[in-house]
Each structure stands twice: as C-alpha cells, then as structure tokens.
Amino acid sequence: MRNILGKLVLMSAVAATTFAANAATSEKRFEVPFSFTVAGQSWPAGTYLMQKAQGTNVVLQSQDASKTFALTLGPGDPSPSDTRAILTFSQDNQDHALKAIQYGPLAASLKRKHNKQLEQLPVSMVQGQ
C-alpha cells in the first residue's frame, strides 16, 4: 500500500511540474521601447506579455493589463520547429503600428488598408523572452 501511495505522490509531483513548465513557456515577455498603435488604439512603450490561449489564439496585453488585444494565428512562414515569439511593427517616421505577430510556427498579419506605400515602410521587430 505504501508503495502505491508513494508512486501516486511522485506521479502527482511530476504532473504538476510538467504543467507548471508548460504554463511558464506559454507566456512571452516583450520590452517594446516605443509607443505604437494596435487596431487604431494607442499603446505606450513598456513591457507586454503574450500568452497562448486555446488552440491558435494569443492574447497580447500590457503588464498592468490596461491594454489587451486577442488574435487568432494560423500557419505562417516560420519553420515548424521555430519557438520564437516576435512582434513586427511598421514604422512611419516616429509612428509605429503593430503589423504582425509570430508565436512559434504560427503567425498573423494585422490587416490595414492596402497601400503600396505602407508595404514599403521600414519594420521594427521585438523578440519575446
């Protein structure tokens, strides 16, 4: 009986550790050094967290949770083994706008009105940790 109880305790500890490790790796932290816009709303420079939600959904939020943006990702250009999380911003003079999000092999572009000038703007990339 003691042997079974010991195995159950050990299995529970392993499961809890695995769950905690997976939860910790599902959140990425970004230090964005400039203010930017997301879907027409202004976001200040600062620390942002991206968390993978159900399925292919991600949530980007400010560290104080005052700003939140949810997006569904799909297959992207990254390789299937890519584990990086990247925010890509278009830059027009001093103005930055969130252009794309990558979370591992999944990605999404934020749609903006089609404009050849917008396509040729420089981009800034911020990689999550």
C-alpha positions as CSV (number, residue, x, y, z in Angstrom):
1,M,0.0,0.0,0.0
2,R,2.9,2.4,0.9
3,N,4.5,1.6,-2.5
4,I,1.3,2.6,-4.4
5,L,0.8,5.7,-2.3
6,G,4.4,6.7,-2.9
7,K,4.0,6.3,-6.7
8,L,0.8,8.4,-6.7
9,V,2.6,11.2,-4.8
10,L,5.5,11.0,-7.2
11,M,3.3,10.9,-10.3
12,S,1.3,14.0,-9.0
13,A,4.6,15.9,-8.4
14,V,5.8,15.1,-11.9
15,A,2.4,16.1,-13.5
16,A,2.4,19.4,-11.5
17,T,6.0,20.2,-12.6
18,T,5.2,19.5,-16.2
19,F,2.1,21.6,-16.1
20,A,4.0,24.5,-14.4
21,A,6.8,24.3,-17.0
22,N,4.2,24.3,-19.9
23,A,2.4,27.3,-18.4
24,A,5.6,29.2,-17.9
25,T,6.7,28.7,-21.5
26,S,3.3,29.7,-22.9
27,E,3.8,33.3,-21.8
28,K,6.3,35.5,-23.6
29,R,7.5,38.9,-22.4
30,F,8.3,41.8,-24.7
31,E,10.1,45.1,-23.9
32,V,8.8,47.5,-26.5
33,P,10.9,50.7,-26.5
34,F,8.4,52.9,-28.4
35,S,4.7,53.7,-28.4
36,F,2.6,52.1,-31.1
37,T,-0.9,51.5,-32.3
38,V,-2.9,48.3,-32.4
39,A,-6.2,48.3,-34.3
40,G,-6.4,52.1,-34.1
41,Q,-5.7,52.3,-30.4
42,S,-2.5,53.9,-28.9
43,W,-0.3,51.7,-26.7
44,P,2.6,53.2,-24.7
45,A,6.2,51.9,-24.7
46,G,6.7,49.3,-22.0
47,T,6.5,45.7,-21.0
48,Y,4.0,43.4,-22.7
49,L,3.0,39.8,-22.2
50,M,1.8,37.4,-24.9
51,Q,0.0,34.3,-23.8
52,K,-1.2,31.4,-25.9
53,A,-4.8,30.8,-25.2
54,Q,-7.0,28.0,-26.5
55,G,-6.0,26.5,-29.9
56,T,-4.3,29.1,-32.1
57,N,-5.4,32.1,-30.1
58,V,-3.0,34.5,-28.4
59,V,-3.6,37.5,-26.1
60,L,-1.2,40.4,-26.1
61,Q,-1.6,42.6,-23.0
62,S,0.3,45.4,-21.2
63,Q,1.9,44.3,-17.9
64,D,-0.7,46.2,-15.9
65,A,-3.5,44.6,-18.1
66,S,-4.8,48.0,-19.1
67,K,-4.4,47.2,-22.8
68,T,-5.4,43.8,-24.2
69,F,-5.6,42.5,-27.8
70,A,-6.6,39.0,-28.9
71,L,-5.8,37.4,-32.2
72,T,-6.2,34.0,-33.9
73,L,-3.0,32.8,-35.5
74,G,-2.6,30.4,-38.4
75,P,0.2,28.6,-40.2
76,G,2.9,31.1,-41.1
77,D,6.3,31.4,-42.8
78,P,8.4,30.2,-39.8
79,S,9.6,26.7,-39.7
80,P,7.6,24.1,-37.7
81,S,10.4,24.0,-35.1
82,D,10.6,27.8,-34.6
83,T,9.9,28.6,-31.0
84,R,10.4,32.4,-31.2
85,A,7.7,35.0,-30.4
86,I,8.0,38.1,-32.4
87,L,6.1,41.4,-32.7
88,T,6.7,43.2,-36.0
89,F,5.9,46.9,-36.3
90,S,5.7,49.1,-39.4
91,Q,7.4,52.4,-38.9
92,D,6.3,55.7,-40.5
93,N,8.7,58.4,-39.2
94,Q,8.3,58.2,-35.4
95,D,4.9,56.3,-35.6
96,H,4.9,52.5,-35.1
97,A,1.9,50.2,-35.8
98,L,1.7,46.5,-34.9
99,K,1.9,44.8,-38.3
100,A,2.3,41.1,-37.5
101,I,2.6,38.6,-34.6
102,Q,4.5,35.3,-34.6
103,Y,4.2,32.7,-31.8
104,G,6.3,29.7,-32.7
105,P,5.3,28.3,-36.1
106,L,2.1,30.3,-36.1
107,A,1.6,33.9,-37.4
108,A,-0.9,36.5,-38.3
109,S,-0.8,39.9,-40.1
110,L,-2.9,42.7,-38.9
111,K,-4.9,43.9,-41.9
112,R,-4.6,47.5,-42.9
113,K,-5.9,49.2,-45.9
114,H,-3.9,48.1,-49.0
115,N,-1.5,50.8,-49.8
116,K,1.8,50.3,-51.6
117,Q,3.4,53.0,-49.5
118,L,2.5,51.1,-46.3
119,E,4.1,47.9,-47.7
120,Q,7.4,49.7,-48.2
121,L,7.7,51.2,-44.7
122,P,10.6,50.1,-42.6
123,V,9.8,47.5,-39.9
124,S,11.0,47.0,-36.3
125,M,11.0,43.6,-34.7
126,V,10.8,42.9,-31.0
127,Q,11.5,39.3,-29.9
128,G,9.9,37.9,-26.8
129,Q,11.7,36.2,-24.0
